[in-house]
């Protein structure tokens, strides 16, 4: 199906997955419509996407954006999901890089915290599912400090493409761990993708197509050496990134739960509830979504370390999807340029 006429062209986002926009649906309210690229729009890919969406529909998974419609019109396959009220990590990184907003190291660690917690909660769902498509476009950061993950229905379809890790990075922006054969889209792969996301947060920019996988060691050093944190935290964070990015085969995380528990230790020296840090991140998200910044900022209550939060059972899903305010910076684009037919 074609992107709706109600979606302004300036609101379109393009990446290796296709073209996406946020629109108003008469049945579901604010939704994101993703018209898939030709590689993911084949009948075989459609079958894999539908099967994965059906599995997720049976799970109580509030950390995942709910897919509500998969439709085909001629050669074009589209996936419609409930739109989050937050801002995508791709837009946040672009805003920071271009100077639209400013976030310090503590605020970026806060954003990383929410993303890690969301993936850890997903990995603990029944059946131990994997996401498979963690890119900056598929992480929606919320004002309350949590994150919602979209794009979780593409893992099986991506694996069926039988691309090598360099192709998957250049086309889709997905980091995959080294392997003797073609990459597998399992929880270990999710951890690698999580490491690339956190690295981008600390660098305050999206990673370039030519920077993975060969440039990772240097980028980890660059991201951590100037951070305004305690020396112990800086060293531990460097090791954490090396483990998530699978740079040391004998020291790695098997699941996001393992990564979350280790990250809690990394940031253990931070104040447990980050007052000004939380306000800074919330203000940036509100600014980028067009929400009024004059409203009182939600003050999050003290909570346990990440390892306790990651182990908590998923929250009940909301009865109604959240409303999405109009985007404040529609000109921002995802890191990867639009790719033609594959």
Protein Blocks (a to p, Z undefined) as FASTA:
>chain_A
ZZdfklcfklpccdfkbccdddddfklopaddddddfklmcfklmmmmmmmmmmmmmpcc
fkbccdfbdcdehjbccddddddfbdcfklmmmmmmnomaccdfklmmmmmmmmmmmmmm
mmmpghiaafklacfklcccdfkopacdehklmmmmmmmnopafklmmmmnopacdddfb
dcdddfklmmmmmmmmmmmmmnopacdfklpcklmmmmmmmmmmmpccdfklmmmmmmmm
mmmnopafklccfbfklmmmmmmmmmmmpcfblklmmmmmmmmmmmmnopafkbccdddd
ddddfklmmmpccddddfbdcdddddfblmbccfbdcdddZZ
